[in-house]
Amino acid sequence: LEEAAFQLQQIFRIDISIALNILGIESMRAGHCRAAFTCFKLAADRGYSKAQFNVGLCYEHGRGTEKDLEKAGFYYCQAASSHHPMAQYRYARYLLQHGPGSCWDRQHKAVALLERAAGAGITEAQAYLGVFYMRGLQPQEKRGLKYLLQAADSGDAQSRYHVGVCYEQGLGVQQSVAEALRHYRQSAAAGNARARERLRE
């Protein structure tokens, strides 16, 4: 009976967190940012990762609360530790731009988080890693191209443009103007101005 009671408490706790998070989303859509933040915060403090991510967004963008990047990083970290892929991406970006500790430690941890987020299909993480590996201190062109292609195949026009650049310059792939043009055309068709400019050139 004790075990059953404990299980019911857990289910009840999770259900309340889900309900609060949904209420927060609806409040945000209605323009009631402060109420939304309160709902997200209540659910986040109960350990619900989706709400922790939403609290991070509120702190990052100053919605319903004061803008506070350190608090945003804290809540992204909480959600990321519960395997929330978009939080992993956001926390990685926070670490690279604002995080504490040595540059090497931050970068190492951020790349691991970005790899996990990219593996979970987060297009932003794939695109970020693609550019990161292409432009790093020790470029890993083949690895960068792999992530750029993943992001491009998910519909990211900017990454499709970068894939074109890789083919044009032979970065991580056999140089091919025909392939570069194909990728530039796809990127331009998706609205990328740099790809249209490159095609004209």
Number of C-alpha atoms within 10 A of each C-alpha: 6 7 8 9 10 11 12 12 12 12 12 12 15 16 14 16 25 19 14 22 28 18 17 27 21 15 18 17 11 10 13 15 20 16 18 27 26 19 23 30 25 19 28 25 14 15 17 24 26 23 29 30 30 26 33 32 22 25 23 21 14 15 18 18 17 11 16 14 19 16 16 25 26 18 26 31 24 22 27 25 15 16 16 20 24 25 29 30 28 25 30 29 21 22 22 18 12 14 19 12 9 8 12 10 13 19 17 13 14 22 22 14 25 27 20 21 25 24 15 15 16 20 24 19 28 31 27 21 24 26 19 18 21 22 13 12 8 8 15 16 20 16 16 25 26 18 26 30 19 21 27 23 13 17 15 20 24 22 29 30 27 25 30 27 21 26 22 20 15 15 19 18 14 12 15 14 16 12 17 23 19 17 25 28 20 19 26 21 13 15 13 19 15 16 26 17 11 16 14 7 6
